[in-house]
Amino acid sequence: MQIGVIGSGAMGSGIAQVAATAGHDVIIFDKNPDAITRSRDKLQKILNRQVEKGRMDDATAKAIFGRIFFVDNIYSYKDCGLVIEAIIENLDIKKSVFDTIEDIVSKDCILATNTSSLSVTSIAGSMQHPERMVGIHFFNPAPLMKLVEIVPAFQSDPKVVQQARDLIDSWGKLTVMTKDTPGFIVNRLARPFYGEAIRIYEEGFADFATIDWAMTELGGFRMGPFTLMDFIGNDVNYAVTESVWTSFYYDPRYKPSFTQKRLSEAGWHGRKTGKGYFEYHEGATKPEPNKDKALGENILWRIIVMLINEAADALYLNIATRDDLDLAMTKGVNYPKGLLQWADEKGIIHCVETLDQLFAEYHEERYRCSPLLRKMAREGKKFYEKEAVV
Ligand SMILES: NC(=O)c1ccc[n+]([C@@H]2O[C@H](COP(=O)([O-])OP(=O)(O)OC[C@H]3O[C@@H](n4cnc5c(N)ncnc54)[C@H](O)[C@@H]3O)[C@@H](O)[C@H]2O)c1
Protein backbone atom coordinates (compact mmCIF):
# COMPACT_ATOMS: atom_id res chain seq x y z
CA MET A 1 0.00 0.00 0.00
CA GLN A 2 1.19 3.47 -0.86
CA ILE A 3 1.10 5.85 2.10
CA GLY A 4 0.63 9.61 1.82
CA VAL A 5 1.84 12.05 4.45
CA ILE A 6 0.81 15.71 4.36
CA GLY A 7 3.15 18.09 6.19
CA SER A 8 6.88 17.44 6.39
CA GLY A 9 7.56 19.00 9.78
CA ALA A 10 8.73 17.13 12.89
CA MET A 11 5.82 14.66 12.88
CA GLY A 12 5.25 14.21 9.15
CA SER A 13 8.92 13.43 8.52
CA GLY A 14 8.99 10.92 11.38
CA ILE A 15 5.80 9.19 10.24
CA ALA A 16 7.13 8.97 6.67
CA GLN A 17 10.31 7.33 8.01
CA VAL A 18 8.27 4.80 10.02
CA ALA A 19 6.07 3.87 7.04
CA ALA A 20 9.03 3.58 4.65
CA THR A 21 10.93 1.47 7.19
CA ALA A 22 7.91 -0.85 7.26
CA GLY A 23 8.31 -1.28 3.48
CA HIS A 24 5.75 1.16 2.07
CA ASP A 25 6.29 3.65 -0.70
CA VAL A 26 5.58 7.00 0.90
CA ILE A 27 4.58 10.26 -0.71
CA ILE A 28 5.17 13.37 1.35
CA PHE A 29 4.12 16.94 0.55
CA ASP A 30 4.43 20.25 2.37
CA LYS A 31 3.13 23.59 1.19
CA ASN A 32 6.46 25.10 2.19
CA PRO A 33 9.25 23.95 -0.20
CA ASP A 34 11.90 24.73 2.45
CA ALA A 35 10.21 22.32 4.83
CA ILE A 36 10.48 19.59 2.19
CA THR A 37 14.21 20.29 1.72
CA ARG A 38 14.76 20.28 5.49
CA SER A 39 12.84 17.02 5.85
CA ARG A 40 14.84 15.31 3.08
CA ASP A 41 18.16 16.48 4.55
CA LYS A 42 17.19 15.49 8.06
CA LEU A 43 16.05 12.04 7.01
CA GLN A 44 19.25 11.48 5.07
CA LYS A 45 21.26 12.48 8.14
CA ILE A 46 19.26 10.22 10.46
CA LEU A 47 19.70 7.23 8.16
CA ASN A 48 23.43 7.93 7.70
CA ARG A 49 23.86 8.03 11.45
CA GLN A 50 22.08 4.67 11.79
CA VAL A 51 24.56 3.20 9.31
CA GLU A 52 27.59 4.80 11.06
CA LYS A 53 26.45 3.36 14.38
CA GLY A 54 26.05 -0.08 12.82
CA ARG A 55 22.33 -0.20 13.52
CA MET A 56 21.44 -0.53 9.86
CA ASP A 57 23.34 -1.57 6.76
CA ASP A 58 23.90 0.84 3.92
CA ALA A 59 21.61 -0.98 1.50
CA THR A 60 18.69 -0.88 3.95
CA ALA A 61 19.18 2.85 4.61
CA LYS A 62 19.28 3.54 0.87
CA ALA A 63 16.18 1.43 0.30
CA ILE A 64 14.24 3.32 3.01
CA PHE A 65 15.31 6.67 1.61
CA GLY A 66 14.46 5.51 -1.91
CA ARG A 67 10.91 4.64 -0.87
CA ILE A 68 10.13 8.22 0.22
CA PHE A 69 9.00 10.54 -2.56
CA PHE A 70 9.13 14.22 -1.69
CA VAL A 71 6.59 15.89 -3.97
CA ASP A 72 5.54 19.46 -4.70
CA ASN A 73 1.82 18.91 -5.17
CA ILE A 74 -1.00 17.11 -3.48
CA TYR A 75 -2.27 15.40 -6.67
CA SER A 76 0.42 12.70 -6.38
CA TYR A 77 -1.68 11.09 -3.63
CA LYS A 78 -4.25 9.56 -5.94
CA ASP A 79 -3.13 5.92 -5.50
CA CYS A 80 -2.60 6.04 -1.72
CA GLY A 81 -4.40 3.56 0.54
CA LEU A 82 -3.85 5.73 3.61
CA VAL A 83 -3.11 9.44 3.89
CA ILE A 84 -1.95 10.81 7.25
CA GLU A 85 -2.20 14.55 7.76
CA ALA A 86 0.45 16.14 10.01
CA ILE A 87 0.17 19.85 9.25
CA ILE A 88 -0.23 22.86 11.48
CA GLU A 89 -2.65 22.43 14.42
CA ASN A 90 -5.46 24.57 13.00
CA LEU A 91 -8.99 23.24 12.51
CA ASP A 92 -9.95 25.31 9.47
CA ILE A 93 -6.69 24.60 7.62
CA LYS A 94 -6.94 20.87 8.38
CA LYS A 95 -10.55 20.83 7.15
CA SER A 96 -9.62 22.52 3.89
CA VAL A 97 -6.76 20.07 3.29
CA PHE A 98 -9.11 17.10 3.76
CA ASP A 99 -11.62 18.79 1.48
CA THR A 100 -9.01 18.90 -1.29
CA ILE A 101 -7.59 15.43 -0.67
CA GLU A 102 -11.02 13.76 -0.77
CA ASP A 103 -11.38 14.81 -4.40
CA ILE A 104 -8.01 13.26 -5.28
CA VAL A 105 -7.89 9.84 -3.58
CA SER A 106 -10.04 6.79 -4.28
CA LYS A 107 -13.13 6.15 -2.19
CA ASP A 108 -11.36 3.29 -0.36
CA CYS A 109 -8.49 5.43 0.84
CA ILE A 110 -8.38 5.85 4.63
CA LEU A 111 -7.84 9.43 5.75
CA ALA A 112 -6.16 10.10 9.08
CA THR A 113 -5.15 13.05 11.21
CA ASN A 114 -2.24 13.20 13.63
CA THR A 115 -3.85 16.04 15.61
CA SER A 116 -2.92 16.20 19.31
CA SER A 117 -5.62 18.53 20.52
CA LEU A 118 -8.37 19.01 17.96
CA SER A 119 -11.51 16.91 17.75
CA VAL A 120 -11.21 14.22 15.06
CA THR A 121 -15.01 14.28 14.81
CA SER A 122 -14.93 17.98 14.04
CA ILE A 123 -12.28 17.56 11.32
CA ALA A 124 -14.39 14.75 9.80
CA GLY A 125 -17.50 16.91 10.13
CA SER A 126 -17.06 18.66 6.81
CA MET A 127 -15.91 15.62 4.81
CA GLN A 128 -17.99 14.03 2.06
CA HIS A 129 -17.18 10.57 3.44
CA PRO A 130 -16.44 11.04 7.13
CA GLU A 131 -16.76 7.28 7.75
CA ARG A 132 -13.21 6.83 6.34
CA MET A 133 -11.67 9.23 8.87
CA VAL A 134 -9.66 8.18 11.94
CA GLY A 135 -7.22 9.84 14.33
CA ILE A 136 -3.77 8.20 14.31
CA HIS A 137 -1.84 10.00 17.00
CA PHE A 138 1.91 9.35 16.92
CA PHE A 139 4.24 10.74 19.58
CA ASN A 140 7.39 12.72 18.98
CA PRO A 141 9.83 11.48 17.70
CA ALA A 142 7.61 9.08 15.75
CA PRO A 143 10.37 6.57 14.81
CA LEU A 144 11.38 6.14 18.47
CA MET A 145 8.09 6.36 20.35
CA LYS A 146 6.30 3.02 20.33
CA LEU A 147 2.85 4.23 21.32
CA VAL A 148 0.20 5.30 18.83
CA GLU A 149 -3.29 6.34 19.94
CA ILE A 150 -6.08 5.33 17.56
CA VAL A 151 -8.97 7.77 17.79
CA PRO A 152 -12.20 6.95 15.98
CA ALA A 153 -14.34 9.96 15.06
CA PHE A 154 -18.04 9.71 15.86
CA GLN A 155 -18.60 9.11 12.13
CA SER A 156 -15.82 6.50 11.63
CA ASP A 157 -16.70 3.10 10.20
CA PRO A 158 -15.43 0.55 12.78
CA LYS A 159 -14.00 -1.54 9.92
CA VAL A 160 -11.88 1.39 8.76
CA VAL A 161 -10.68 1.96 12.33
CA GLN A 162 -9.69 -1.70 12.66
CA GLN A 163 -7.87 -1.64 9.30
CA ALA A 164 -5.94 1.45 10.38
CA ARG A 165 -5.07 -0.12 13.72
CA ASP A 166 -3.93 -3.39 12.14
CA LEU A 167 -1.73 -1.49 9.71
CA ILE A 168 -0.06 0.61 12.42
CA ASP A 169 0.42 -2.53 14.55
CA SER A 170 2.15 -4.13 11.57
CA TRP A 171 4.64 -1.23 11.63
CA GLY A 172 5.81 -2.46 15.04
CA LYS A 173 3.90 0.17 17.00
CA LEU A 174 1.84 -0.38 20.13
CA THR A 175 -1.66 0.91 19.52
CA VAL A 176 -4.27 1.85 22.09
CA MET A 177 -7.84 2.84 21.33
CA THR A 178 -9.22 6.03 22.82
CA LYS A 179 -12.40 8.07 22.63
CA ASP A 180 -12.27 11.39 20.82
CA THR A 181 -11.98 13.55 23.95
CA PRO A 182 -9.43 16.29 24.76
CA GLY A 183 -5.89 15.00 25.27
CA PHE A 184 -6.96 11.46 24.26
CA ILE A 185 -5.23 9.16 26.82
CA VAL A 186 -1.68 10.32 27.43
CA ASN A 187 -2.07 14.08 27.25
CA ARG A 188 -5.06 13.85 29.59
CA LEU A 189 -3.76 11.36 32.16
CA ALA A 190 -0.36 13.04 32.41
CA ARG A 191 -1.68 16.52 33.30
CA PRO A 192 -1.28 16.13 37.11
CA PHE A 193 2.34 15.02 36.68
CA TYR A 194 3.08 18.61 35.73
CA GLY A 195 0.17 20.48 37.34
CA GLU A 196 0.39 19.00 40.82
CA ALA A 197 4.18 19.27 40.83
CA ILE A 198 3.94 22.99 40.05
CA ARG A 199 1.21 23.42 42.67
CA ILE A 200 3.43 21.79 45.33
CA TYR A 201 6.22 24.18 44.35
CA GLU A 202 3.88 27.22 44.37
CA GLU A 203 2.71 26.37 47.87
CA GLY A 204 6.35 26.39 48.98
CA PHE A 205 6.50 22.75 50.07
CA ALA A 206 9.59 22.02 48.00
CA ASP A 207 11.75 23.37 45.21
CA PHE A 208 12.03 22.02 41.65
CA ALA A 209 15.05 19.83 42.36
CA THR A 210 13.46 18.21 45.42
CA ILE A 211 10.19 17.43 43.61
CA ASP A 212 12.17 15.94 40.69
CA TRP A 213 14.25 13.89 43.13
CA ALA A 214 11.11 12.51 44.83
CA MET A 215 9.59 11.46 41.49
CA THR A 216 12.73 9.85 40.07
CA GLU A 217 14.52 8.39 43.10
CA LEU A 218 11.50 7.43 45.17
CA GLY A 219 8.92 7.03 42.39
CA GLY A 220 11.01 5.44 39.66
CA PHE A 221 10.07 7.92 36.91
CA ARG A 222 12.77 8.40 34.28
CA MET A 223 12.59 12.20 34.53
CA GLY A 224 11.16 14.49 37.17
CA PRO A 225 8.32 16.81 36.14
CA PHE A 226 10.46 19.95 35.95
CA THR A 227 13.26 18.31 33.98
CA LEU A 228 10.62 16.85 31.67
CA MET A 229 8.83 20.18 31.18
CA ASP A 230 12.19 21.77 30.34
CA PHE A 231 12.80 18.93 27.88
CA ILE A 232 9.39 19.23 26.19
CA GLY A 233 9.57 23.03 26.24
CA ASN A 234 7.55 25.18 28.63
CA ASP A 235 5.85 26.92 25.71
CA VAL A 236 4.67 23.59 24.27
CA ASN A 237 3.75 22.03 27.62
CA TYR A 238 1.85 25.16 28.71
CA ALA A 239 -0.05 25.26 25.40
CA VAL A 240 -1.13 21.60 25.79
CA THR A 241 -2.32 22.23 29.36
CA GLU A 242 -4.25 25.33 28.33
CA SER A 243 -5.82 23.53 25.39
CA VAL A 244 -6.92 20.54 27.52
CA TRP A 245 -8.31 22.93 30.15
CA THR A 246 -10.33 25.04 27.70
CA SER A 247 -11.52 21.95 25.80
CA PHE A 248 -12.86 20.53 29.07
CA TYR A 249 -15.01 23.64 29.49
CA TYR A 250 -12.56 25.07 32.01
CA ASP A 251 -12.66 22.11 34.38
CA PRO A 252 -10.50 23.35 37.31
CA ARG A 253 -8.76 19.97 37.41
CA TYR A 254 -6.73 20.97 34.36
CA LYS A 255 -6.21 24.65 35.21
CA PRO A 256 -2.80 25.85 34.00
CA SER A 257 -0.39 27.58 36.39
CA PHE A 258 0.92 31.13 36.43
CA THR A 259 4.37 29.75 37.16
CA GLN A 260 4.58 27.99 33.82
CA LYS A 261 2.81 30.81 32.01
CA ARG A 262 5.39 33.33 33.25
CA LEU A 263 8.29 31.02 32.33
CA SER A 264 6.83 30.71 28.89
CA GLU A 265 6.29 34.48 28.59
CA ALA A 266 9.87 35.10 29.70
CA GLY A 267 11.12 32.83 26.94
CA TRP A 268 12.47 30.37 29.52
CA HIS A 269 11.32 27.40 27.50
CA GLY A 270 13.83 24.95 28.91
CA ARG A 271 16.65 23.11 27.18
CA LYS A 272 16.10 24.72 23.81
CA THR A 273 16.58 28.24 25.23
CA GLY A 274 19.26 27.33 27.79
CA LYS A 275 17.02 28.15 30.73
CA GLY A 276 13.75 26.88 32.16
CA TYR A 277 13.17 25.59 35.66
CA PHE A 278 16.86 24.72 35.52
CA GLU A 279 19.82 26.22 33.65
CA TYR A 280 21.35 24.47 30.63
CA HIS A 281 24.25 26.68 29.57
CA GLU A 282 27.77 25.27 29.63
CA GLY A 283 29.01 24.63 33.14
CA ALA A 284 25.49 24.93 34.62
CA THR A 285 24.83 22.73 37.63
CA LYS A 286 21.53 21.52 39.02
CA PRO A 287 20.64 22.64 42.56
CA GLU A 288 20.88 19.95 45.25
CA PRO A 289 17.54 18.47 46.31
CA ASN A 290 16.42 18.19 49.92
CA LYS A 291 16.57 14.43 50.34
CA ASP A 292 14.23 14.28 53.32
CA LYS A 293 12.54 10.91 52.82
CA ALA A 294 9.26 11.82 54.53
CA LEU A 295 8.93 15.01 52.50
CA GLY A 296 9.79 13.10 49.31
CA GLU A 297 7.21 10.38 50.00
CA ASN A 298 4.55 13.03 50.61
CA ILE A 299 5.33 14.76 47.32
CA LEU A 300 5.38 11.48 45.41
CA TRP A 301 2.08 10.24 46.80
CA ARG A 302 0.28 13.55 46.25
CA ILE A 303 1.24 13.54 42.57
CA ILE A 304 0.60 9.81 42.11
CA VAL A 305 -2.83 9.91 43.71
CA MET A 306 -3.80 12.76 41.37
CA LEU A 307 -2.59 10.71 38.39
CA ILE A 308 -4.52 7.67 39.65
CA ASN A 309 -7.66 9.79 40.02
CA GLU A 310 -7.28 10.96 36.42
CA ALA A 311 -6.85 7.39 35.14
CA ALA A 312 -9.78 6.11 37.20
CA ASP A 313 -12.00 8.89 35.88
CA ALA A 314 -10.98 8.13 32.29
CA LEU A 315 -11.98 4.49 32.88
CA TYR A 316 -15.22 5.62 34.55
CA LEU A 317 -16.07 7.68 31.45
CA ASN A 318 -15.10 4.85 29.06
CA ILE A 319 -12.33 6.84 27.38
CA ALA A 320 -10.32 3.61 27.04
CA THR A 321 -10.10 0.14 28.57
CA ARG A 322 -8.21 -0.56 31.78
CA ASP A 323 -5.45 -2.30 29.88
CA ASP A 324 -5.07 0.43 27.25
CA LEU A 325 -4.96 3.15 29.92
CA ASP A 326 -2.14 1.37 31.76
CA LEU A 327 -0.33 0.35 28.56
CA ALA A 328 -0.40 3.91 27.21
CA MET A 329 1.38 5.23 30.29
CA THR A 330 3.89 2.42 30.82
CA LYS A 331 4.86 1.47 27.29
CA GLY A 332 4.04 4.81 25.70
CA VAL A 333 5.53 7.33 28.06
CA ASN A 334 7.62 5.06 30.28
CA TYR A 335 5.77 5.44 33.58
CA PRO A 336 7.25 2.94 36.04
CA LYS A 337 3.84 1.37 36.62
CA GLY A 338 0.34 1.48 35.19
CA LEU A 339 -1.69 4.01 37.18
CA LEU A 340 -4.58 1.61 37.84
CA GLN A 341 -2.16 -1.10 38.91
CA TRP A 342 -0.56 1.49 41.19
CA ALA A 343 -4.00 2.27 42.66
CA ASP A 344 -4.48 -1.42 43.53
CA GLU A 345 -1.07 -1.61 45.16
CA LYS A 346 -1.63 1.50 47.24
CA GLY A 347 -5.19 0.47 48.09
CA ILE A 348 -8.31 2.06 46.64
CA ILE A 349 -9.48 3.16 50.09
CA HIS A 350 -6.15 4.92 50.69
CA CYS A 351 -6.53 6.75 47.35
CA VAL A 352 -10.04 7.92 48.22
CA GLU A 353 -8.99 9.02 51.73
CA THR A 354 -6.05 11.04 50.40
CA LEU A 355 -8.16 12.75 47.74
CA ASP A 356 -10.85 13.52 50.32
CA GLN A 357 -8.22 14.98 52.68
CA LEU A 358 -6.91 17.21 49.89
CA PHE A 359 -10.44 18.29 49.01
CA ALA A 360 -11.24 19.01 52.67
CA GLU A 361 -8.07 21.08 52.95
CA TYR A 362 -8.47 23.15 49.79
CA HIS A 363 -12.16 22.96 48.86
CA GLU A 364 -11.06 22.97 45.25
CA GLU A 365 -12.69 20.97 42.49
CA ARG A 366 -9.32 19.77 41.21
CA TYR A 367 -9.18 17.40 44.19
CA ARG A 368 -12.61 15.83 43.64
CA CYS A 369 -12.43 12.06 43.81
CA SER A 370 -13.58 10.02 40.82
CA PRO A 371 -16.96 8.35 41.45
CA LEU A 372 -15.43 5.09 40.26
CA LEU A 373 -12.75 5.10 42.98
CA ARG A 374 -15.39 5.90 45.60
CA LYS A 375 -17.68 3.11 44.41
CA MET A 376 -14.81 0.62 44.30
CA ALA A 377 -13.71 1.58 47.81
CA ARG A 378 -17.26 1.04 49.03
CA GLU A 379 -17.49 -2.36 47.35
CA GLY A 380 -13.96 -3.47 48.25
CA LYS A 381 -13.00 -3.89 44.58
CA LYS A 382 -9.68 -3.71 42.74
CA PHE A 383 -8.93 -2.79 39.13
CA TYR A 384 -7.04 -6.01 38.49
CA GLU A 385 -9.40 -8.60 39.78
CA LYS A 386 -10.23 -11.51 37.53
CA GLU A 387 -12.64 -9.38 35.56
CA ALA A 388 -12.07 -5.78 34.63
CA VAL A 389 -14.17 -3.32 36.64
CA VAL A 390 -15.48 -1.56 33.53
N1 LIG B 1 5.34 18.01 17.74
C1 LIG B 1 4.77 17.13 18.54
O1 LIG B 1 5.27 16.82 19.62
C2 LIG B 1 3.49 16.46 18.11
C3 LIG B 1 3.17 15.20 18.65
C4 LIG B 1 2.01 14.55 18.21
C5 LIG B 1 1.16 15.17 17.30
N2 LIG B 1 1.50 16.43 16.81
C6 LIG B 1 0.58 17.03 15.81
O2 LIG B 1 1.13 16.79 14.52
C7 LIG B 1 0.82 17.89 13.65
C8 LIG B 1 2.09 18.46 13.09
O3 LIG B 1 2.93 18.88 14.13
P1 LIG B 1 4.49 19.16 13.93
O4 LIG B 1 5.08 19.27 15.27
O5 LIG B 1 5.04 18.20 12.95
O6 LIG B 1 4.44 20.62 13.27
P2 LIG B 1 5.57 21.34 12.38
O7 LIG B 1 5.33 22.80 12.56
O8 LIG B 1 6.90 20.78 12.67
O9 LIG B 1 5.17 20.92 10.88
C9 LIG B 1 3.95 21.27 10.27
C10 LIG B 1 4.20 21.36 8.78
O10 LIG B 1 2.95 21.50 8.11
C11 LIG B 1 3.16 22.34 6.99
N3 LIG B 1 1.86 22.86 6.54
C12 LIG B 1 1.10 23.83 7.13
N4 LIG B 1 -0.04 23.99 6.42
C13 LIG B 1 0.00 23.13 5.39
C14 LIG B 1 -0.87 22.83 4.32
N5 LIG B 1 -2.03 23.47 4.18
N6 LIG B 1 -0.53 21.86 3.44
C15 LIG B 1 0.65 21.21 3.56
N7 LIG B 1 1.54 21.45 4.55
C16 LIG B 1 1.22 22.40 5.46
C17 LIG B 1 4.12 23.40 7.48
O11 LIG B 1 4.78 24.03 6.41
C18 LIG B 1 5.05 22.56 8.36
O12 LIG B 1 6.20 22.13 7.65
C19 LIG B 1 -0.02 18.84 14.48
O13 LIG B 1 -1.38 18.54 14.28
C20 LIG B 1 0.40 18.52 15.91
O14 LIG B 1 -0.59 18.84 16.86
C21 LIG B 1 2.65 17.07 17.18
The ligand as a MOL file (V3000), in Angstrom:
LIG
                    3D

  0  0  0     0  0            999 V3000
M  V30 BEGIN CTAB
M  V30 COUNTS 44 48 0 0 0
M  V30 BEGIN ATOM
M  V30 1 N 5.3400 18.0100 17.7450 0
M  V30 2 C 4.7710 17.1250 18.5440 0
M  V30 3 O 5.2750 16.8180 19.6150 0
M  V30 4 C 3.4890 16.4560 18.1130 0
M  V30 5 C 3.1670 15.2040 18.6500 0
M  V30 6 C 2.0060 14.5540 18.2140 0
M  V30 7 C 1.1610 15.1730 17.2960 0
M  V30 8 N 1.5000 16.4250 16.8060 0 CHG=1
M  V30 9 C 0.5820 17.0260 15.8090 0
M  V30 10 O 1.1350 16.7890 14.5170 0
M  V30 11 C 0.8210 17.8850 13.6520 0
M  V30 12 C 2.0890 18.4630 13.0890 0
M  V30 13 O 2.9290 18.8840 14.1340 0
M  V30 14 P 4.4850 19.1630 13.9270 0
M  V30 15 O 5.0820 19.2670 15.2740 0
M  V30 16 O 5.0400 18.1970 12.9470 0 CHG=-1
M  V30 17 O 4.4360 20.6180 13.2720 0
M  V30 18 P 5.5680 21.3450 12.3780 0
M  V30 19 O 5.3260 22.7990 12.5630 0
M  V30 20 O 6.9050 20.7790 12.6680 0
M  V30 21 O 5.1690 20.9160 10.8760 0
M  V30 22 C 3.9500 21.2740 10.2670 0
M  V30 23 C 4.2030 21.3570 8.7760 0
M  V30 24 O 2.9500 21.5020 8.1110 0
M  V30 25 C 3.1560 22.3420 6.9900 0
M  V30 26 N 1.8560 22.8580 6.5450 0
M  V30 27 C 1.0980 23.8290 7.1330 0
M  V30 28 N -0.0360 23.9920 6.4240 0
M  V30 29 C 0.0010 23.1270 5.3870 0
M  V30 30 C -0.8720 22.8280 4.3200 0
M  V30 31 N -2.0310 23.4700 4.1830 0
M  V30 32 N -0.5290 21.8590 3.4350 0
M  V30 33 C 0.6490 21.2090 3.5560 0
M  V30 34 N 1.5410 21.4490 4.5460 0
M  V30 35 C 1.2150 22.4030 5.4580 0
M  V30 36 C 4.1250 23.3980 7.4790 0
M  V30 37 O 4.7760 24.0300 6.4060 0
M  V30 38 C 5.0520 22.5630 8.3630 0
M  V30 39 O 6.1970 22.1260 7.6500 0
M  V30 40 C -0.0180 18.8430 14.4760 0
M  V30 41 O -1.3760 18.5370 14.2840 0
M  V30 42 C 0.3950 18.5180 15.9090 0
M  V30 43 O -0.5920 18.8400 16.8580 0
M  V30 44 C 2.6460 17.0650 17.1800 0
M  V30 END ATOM
M  V30 BEGIN BOND
M  V30 1 1 1 2
M  V30 2 2 2 3
M  V30 3 1 2 4
M  V30 4 1 4 5
M  V30 5 2 4 44
M  V30 6 2 5 6
M  V30 7 1 6 7
M  V30 8 2 7 8
M  V30 9 1 8 9
M  V30 10 1 8 44
M  V30 11 1 9 10
M  V30 12 1 9 42
M  V30 13 1 10 11
M  V30 14 1 11 12
M  V30 15 1 11 40
M  V30 16 1 12 13
M  V30 17 1 13 14
M  V30 18 2 14 15
M  V30 19 1 14 16
M  V30 20 1 14 17
M  V30 21 1 17 18
M  V30 22 2 18 19
M  V30 23 1 18 20
M  V30 24 1 18 21
M  V30 25 1 21 22
M  V30 26 1 22 23
M  V30 27 1 23 24
M  V30 28 1 23 38
M  V30 29 1 24 25
M  V30 30 1 25 26
M  V30 31 1 25 36
M  V30 32 1 26 27
M  V30 33 1 26 35
M  V30 34 2 27 28
M  V30 35 1 28 29
M  V30 36 1 29 30
M  V30 37 2 29 35
M  V30 38 1 30 31
M  V30 39 2 30 32
M  V30 40 1 32 33
M  V30 41 2 33 34
M  V30 42 1 34 35
M  V30 43 1 36 37
M  V30 44 1 36 38
M  V30 45 1 38 39
M  V30 46 1 40 41
M  V30 47 1 40 42
M  V30 48 1 42 43
M  V30 END BOND
M  V30 END CTAB
M  END
